[in-house]
Amino acid sequence: MMGPVAHLYLHQPVDLEALANRLVAEGVPGVLRRMADDAVVWHRSAGTCELPHGAAAALAAHPAALREEIARDLHALCHHENAGDLVLLGWDASGADMTFARERGSHAGPGPVETQGFTLTPPGARFPKREFVRAAELRETALEELGRIPRRRIEVVASSDTRLKVMSYNVHSCIGNDGRVSPRRIARLIAQQAPDVVALQEIEHGRARSRHEHQAALIAEALGYHLAFCPAVTVADERYGHAVLSRHPLETVKMELLPAPRRSWWPEPRAALWTRLVLGDRPLNLLTTHLGLSMAERMLQIQALLGPKWIGAIPADEPAILCGDFNFAAGSAPHRLAVAHLRDAAETRRRELRTFPSARPLVQIDHIFVSSHFVVEDIVTVRNDLSRVASDHLPLVTSLRLE
């Protein structure tokens, strides 16, 4: 038993300062005494300090990120309506731990043994942006993962300000190979991979066949991500196009239709969406698109995207990512044009990253191209029971590091 807390309730007035000092002298590791001015004095064998702002020396055994939080917790504990006249601590950095109620198995002291541990969580679990997790936050995250409560939009922990995990995914209007329309299934799949940014193609808003839902908004809400939506096709109140979802706040720089030949055997409007986010202190540009089905159409559109109005308009010192469903394979003419300007994140892959069709992938037509600012640490297609049925494409995921 280490580090419990005991509350001492007095039946008659006494000199609390003298009593606190006496308890410490007789071996109690620490005593907290609430003052009339709302401050709390922490009595220790090494002397006294004031909470919540003067406890750095008393908590020197803890990581710096935890000290202020523990000091605030101890201060709040003394102001609880049921707190004792004195609060006894079973831990102090200068001595041995002790327990006050051995039979109860109480554990609530501020020592490192009681305030530090580890968590095993799914990849998509999100916590506030700091170096530790509180128990209440762990409970909320578990409820989010179980779908019991909506996901919070929070500033999440970033493993590094130089790393970014990017997903590109044609979700086929959230219509799975089983015929079900399920944005929530797409959200579950994305949450499994926990990307920082995800570009979605073939996403619907207000269409009758998808229950008039704003699919991208539903997915973003389920994940707690920021959203930018770009309609490529608009018919009355129905929209169909692309979206970018991001853990980081997003700025929409541009959304516009791409050029198309005068004659096409499948005349569907094609568009691109340009968003900007900040990674660390650096602006980062992400463009997503879904190109046409004919070779002439794809060449015209990739030329436009690589030209002065899109990629060419990005300052040379700003990192850029171009991703989406390009409807062309590696080595094709439009692919060769793309890699003349940007790097294919899959160029160092050891195996073919086939993304289509999801049930039995034959070809990679989904790509992620990056500027020279990035090192590609990994790239995979997501192949599991969920991805094989959620859409007719498999998601493509890459882990990037800014140099």
TABEL-V300196 format. One record per pair of residues at least 12 apart in sequence whose ideal C-beta (glycine too) atoms are under 7 Angstrom apart, sorted by the first residue. I is the first residue (numbers start at 1). J is the second residue. D is the distance in Angstrom with one decimal. If there is no record, write none. Layout:
I_J_D ; I_J_D
This chain:
1_99_3.7 ; 1_102_5.7 ; 1_105_6.7 ; 2_90_6.9 ; 2_91_6.9 ; 2_97_4.0 ; 2_109_6.8 ; 2_111_6.4 ; 2_113_5.4 ; 2_114_6.8 ; 3_90_5.0 ; 3_91_4.2 ; 3_97_5.6 ; 3_107_6.3 ; 3_109_2.4 ; 3_111_4.3 ; 3_113_6.3 ; 3_114_4.4 ; 4_90_4.6 ; 4_99_5.1 ; 4_100_5.5 ; 4_101_6.4 ; 4_106_3.9 ; 4_107_6.3 ; 4_108_5.9 ; 4_109_5.8 ; 5_87_6.3 ; 5_88_6.8 ; 5_89_6.2 ; 5_90_7.0 ; 5_108_4.6 ; 5_109_6.1 ; 6_88_4.1 ; 6_100_3.9 ; 7_83_6.2 ; 7_84_3.0 ; 7_87_5.9 ; 8_84_4.7 ; 8_85_6.0 ; 8_86_4.3 ; 8_88_6.2 ; 9_84_5.0 ; 9_85_6.0 ; 10_85_4.7 ; 16_33_5.4 ; 16_85_6.4 ; 16_86_6.3 ; 17_33_6.6 ; 19_86_6.7 ; 20_33_5.1 ; 20_43_4.4 ; 20_86_5.9 ; 21_43_6.1 ; 23_88_6.8 ; 24_43_5.0 ; 24_44_6.5 ; 24_45_5.8 ; 28_88_5.5 ; 29_89_5.7 ; 29_90_5.9 ; 29_91_5.5 ; 29_92_3.7 ; 29_95_5.5 ; 29_98_6.3 ; 30_42_6.1 ; 30_43_6.6 ; 30_44_5.2 ; 30_89_3.6 ; 30_91_6.9 ; 30_92_4.9 ; 31_43_4.3 ; 31_86_5.5 ; 31_88_5.6 ; 32_74_6.3 ; 32_78_5.2 ; 32_86_6.9 ; 32_87_4.1 ; 32_89_6.7 ; 33_86_5.9 ; 34_78_4.6 ; 34_79_6.8 ; 40_74_6.9 ; 40_75_5.1 ; 40_78_4.7 ; 42_55_6.3 ; 42_58_5.9 ; 44_58_6.1 ; 44_92_5.4 ; 45_92_6.8 ; 45_94_5.8 ; 45_95_6.5 ; 46_94_5.5 ; 51_71_5.3 ; 51_74_5.5 ; 51_75_4.3 ; 52_71_4.1 ; 52_72_4.7 ; 52_75_4.2 ; 55_67_6.8 ; 55_71_4.2 ; 58_93_6.8 ; 59_71_6.7 ; 60_93_6.2 ; 61_93_4.7 ; 61_112_5.4 ; 62_112_5.9 ; 62_115_6.8 ; 63_131_7.0 ; 65_130_6.3 ; 65_131_4.0 ; 65_132_5.9 ; 66_115_6.3 ; 66_132_5.7 ; 70_110_5.0 ; 70_115_6.2 ; 74_110_6.2 ; 88_100_6.4 ; 89_109_5.7 ; 89_110_6.6 ; 90_109_4.9 ; 91_109_4.1 ; 91_110_6.0 ; 91_111_3.6 ; 97_111_6.4 ; 119_133_6.2 ; 119_138_6.3 ; 121_141_6.8 ; 122_145_5.9 ; 123_192_6.3 ; 123_193_6.5 ; 123_194_4.1 ; 124_191_3.4 ; 124_192_6.0 ; 124_194_4.3 ; 125_141_5.1 ; 125_145_6.3 ; 126_141_6.7 ; 126_154_6.3 ; 126_156_4.7 ; 126_224_6.4 ; 127_141_6.4 ; 127_156_6.8 ; 127_157_5.3 ; 128_154_5.5 ; 128_155_6.7 ; 129_155_4.4 ; 129_156_5.9 ; 129_157_5.3 ; 129_158_6.8 ; 150_221_6.5 ; 151_222_5.9 ; 151_223_5.8 ; 151_224_3.8 ; 152_224_5.5 ; 153_224_4.6 ; 154_224_6.5 ; 156_247_5.2 ; 161_279_6.2 ; 161_280_3.1 ; 162_280_6.6 ; 162_401_5.5 ; 162_402_4.4 ; 163_399_6.9 ; 163_400_6.8 ; 163_401_5.2 ; 164_196_5.1 ; 164_197_6.7 ; 164_279_5.9 ; 164_400_4.8 ; 165_194_6.9 ; 165_195_4.6 ; 165_196_4.9 ; 165_397_6.8 ; 165_399_5.2 ; 166_195_6.1 ; 166_196_7.0 ; 166_197_5.2 ; 166_321_6.2 ; 166_323_6.7 ; 166_368_6.1 ; 166_398_5.4 ; 166_400_6.3 ; 167_190_6.7 ; 167_193_6.0 ; 167_195_4.0 ; 167_198_4.1 ; 167_395_5.4 ; 167_396_7.0 ; 167_397_4.7 ; 168_199_4.8 ; 168_323_4.0 ; 168_324_5.9 ; 168_366_5.5 ; 168_368_5.5 ; 168_396_4.9 ; 169_198_6.3 ; 169_200_5.6 ; 169_393_6.7 ; 169_395_4.1 ; 170_201_4.3 ; 170_202_5.3 ; 170_325_4.3 ; 170_366_6.3 ; 170_391_6.4 ; 170_393_3.9 ; 171_186_5.2 ; 171_200_5.4 ; 171_202_5.9 ; 171_203_6.0 ; 171_391_4.9 ; 172_202_5.4 ; 172_391_4.3 ; 172_392_4.7 ; 172_393_6.6 ; 173_202_5.5 ; 173_204_5.0 ; 173_210_5.9 ; 174_186_5.3 ; 174_210_6.6 ; 174_215_5.3 ; 176_389_4.9 ; 176_390_5.1 ; 176_391_6.5 ; 177_358_6.7 ; 177_359_5.7 ; 177_389_4.9 ; 177_392_6.5 ; 178_389_5.5 ; 181_210_5.1 ; 181_211_6.8 ; 183_213_6.5 ; 183_215_4.5 ; 183_218_4.4 ; 183_219_5.2 ; 184_222_6.2 ; 185_390_5.1 ; 186_219_5.7 ; 186_390_5.8 ; 187_219_4.6 ; 187_222_3.8 ; 187_223_5.7 ; 188_386_6.7 ; 189_386_5.1 ; 189_387_5.8 ; 189_390_5.3 ; 189_395_6.9 ; 190_219_6.9 ; 190_223_6.2 ; 191_223_6.0 ; 193_382_6.1 ; 193_395_6.9 ; 193_397_5.5 ; 195_397_6.3 ; 196_246_6.8 ; 196_247_5.0 ; 196_248_6.9 ; 197_244_6.7 ; 197_246_4.7 ; 197_286_6.0 ; 198_245_4.8 ; 199_242_7.0 ; 199_244_5.4 ; 199_286_6.8 ; 199_288_3.6 ; 199_323_5.1 ; 199_324_6.0 ; 200_216_6.4 ; 200_242_6.5 ; 200_243_4.6 ; 200_245_6.9 ; 201_242_5.4 ; 201_288_7.0 ; 201_290_4.3 ; 201_324_5.5 ; 201_325_4.7 ; 202_290_6.7 ; 203_215_5.1 ; 203_216_4.9 ; 203_241_6.5 ; 203_242_6.6 ; 203_243_5.0 ; 204_240_5.4 ; 205_229_6.6 ; 205_231_6.9 ; 205_239_4.1 ; 206_237_4.8 ; 206_238_5.1 ; 206_239_5.8 ; 207_238_4.4 ; 207_240_6.7 ; 216_229_5.1 ; 216_243_3.8 ; 219_245_6.6 ; 220_245_5.1 ; 223_245_6.6 ; 225_245_4.1 ; 225_246_5.8 ; 225_247_6.0 ; 226_245_7.0 ; 226_246_4.9 ; 226_248_7.0 ; 226_249_5.5 ; 226_250_4.7 ; 227_243_6.3 ; 227_245_5.7 ; 228_243_6.6 ; 228_244_4.7 ; 228_250_5.0 ; 228_252_4.7 ; 228_273_6.4 ; 228_275_5.0 ; 229_241_6.9 ; 229_243_4.8 ; 230_242_4.7 ; 230_243_7.0 ; 230_255_4.1 ; 230_271_5.7 ; 230_273_3.7 ; 232_269_5.3 ; 232_270_6.2 ; 232_271_3.8 ; 233_268_6.9 ; 233_269_5.5 ; 241_271_5.9 ; 242_271_6.7 ; 242_273_4.9 ; 242_288_5.3 ; 242_289_6.9 ; 242_290_6.4 ; 244_273_6.1 ; 244_275_4.7 ; 244_286_6.2 ; 244_288_6.0 ; 246_277_5.5 ; 248_277_4.4 ; 248_278_6.4 ; 249_277_6.7 ; 250_275_5.1 ; 250_277_5.6 ; 251_275_6.5 ; 251_276_4.6 ; 252_275_5.7 ; 253_274_4.3 ; 253_275_6.4 ; 253_276_5.3 ; 254_274_4.2 ; 255_271_6.4 ; 255_273_4.9 ; 256_271_6.4 ; 256_272_6.5 ; 257_269_5.5 ; 257_270_6.9 ; 257_271_5.0 ; 258_270_4.7 ; 258_271_6.2 ; 258_272_5.8 ; 258_289_7.0 ; 258_301_4.4 ; 258_304_5.5 ; 259_300_5.2 ; 259_301_6.5 ; 259_304_5.4 ; 260_292_6.5 ; 260_297_5.7 ; 260_300_6.9 ; 261_296_5.1 ; 261_297_5.7 ; 261_300_6.4 ; 264_292_6.7 ; 264_294_5.9 ; 264_297_5.8 ; 265_294_6.3 ; 266_293_4.8 ; 270_290_6.3 ; 270_291_6.0 ; 270_292_5.3 ; 270_301_6.0 ; 272_287_5.9 ; 272_288_7.0 ; 272_289_4.1 ; 272_305_6.1 ; 272_310_6.6 ; 273_287_6.9 ; 273_288_5.3 ; 274_287_4.8 ; 274_310_6.7 ; 279_402_6.7 ; 282_319_6.8 ; 282_402_6.8 ; 283_318_5.3 ; 284_319_4.9 ; 285_314_5.1 ; 285_318_5.8 ; 285_319_6.9 ; 285_320_4.5 ; 285_321_7.0 ; 286_321_4.7 ; 287_305_6.9 ; 287_310_6.3 ; 287_322_4.8 ; 288_323_5.5 ; 288_324_4.6 ; 289_305_6.4 ; 289_324_4.4 ; 290_324_5.5 ; 290_325_4.7 ; 291_326_5.0 ; 291_327_5.1 ; 292_327_6.8 ; 293_327_6.0 ; 298_326_7.0 ; 298_327_6.1 ; 298_328_5.5 ; 298_334_4.7 ; 299_333_6.4 ; 299_334_5.3 ; 302_334_4.5 ; 302_337_5.7 ; 302_338_5.9 ; 303_337_6.9 ; 305_322_6.5 ; 306_337_6.8 ; 306_338_6.8 ; 306_341_4.8 ; 311_341_6.4 ; 319_371_5.4 ; 319_373_3.8 ; 319_374_6.3 ; 319_402_6.2 ; 320_371_4.3 ; 321_368_6.6 ; 321_370_5.3 ; 322_342_6.1 ; 322_369_4.4 ; 323_367_6.7 ; 323_368_4.3 ; 323_369_6.9 ; 325_365_6.2 ; 325_366_5.3 ; 325_393_6.8 ; 326_365_6.1 ; 326_367_5.3 ; 327_365_5.3 ; 328_365_6.3 ; 329_363_5.4 ; 329_364_6.4 ; 329_365_6.3 ; 330_344_6.9 ; 330_364_6.3 ; 338_369_5.5 ; 342_369_3.9 ; 342_370_6.2 ; 342_371_6.0 ; 343_369_6.5 ; 343_370_5.4 ; 343_372_6.8 ; 344_367_6.3 ; 344_369_5.8 ; 345_368_4.3 ; 345_369_6.9 ; 345_370_5.5 ; 345_376_4.8 ; 345_379_5.1 ; 345_398_4.5 ; 346_379_5.2 ; 348_376_6.6 ; 349_379_6.1 ; 352_364_6.5 ; 353_379_6.6 ; 353_381_5.0 ; 353_396_6.6 ; 354_381_6.7 ; 355_381_5.5 ; 355_393_5.4 ; 355_394_4.6 ; 355_396_5.7 ; 356_392_6.9 ; 356_393_5.2 ; 357_392_5.2 ; 358_387_6.4 ; 358_388_5.4 ; 358_391_6.1 ; 358_392_5.5 ; 358_393_5.7 ; 358_394_4.9 ; 359_388_5.8 ; 361_394_6.1 ; 366_393_6.1 ; 366_396_4.8 ; 368_396_6.1 ; 368_398_5.1 ; 370_400_6.4 ; 373_402_5.8 ; 373_403_6.1 ; 374_400_4.6 ; 374_401_6.7 ; 374_402_6.3 ; 375_401_4.6 ; 375_403_5.9 ; 376_398_6.1 ; 376_400_6.2 ; 377_399_4.4 ; 377_400_6.8 ; 377_401_5.6 ; 378_398_6.7 ; 378_399_4.4 ; 379_398_4.1 ; 380_397_5.6 ; 381_394_4.6 ; 381_395_6.9 ; 381_396_5.6 ; 382_394_5.9 ; 382_395_4.5 ; 382_397_6.1
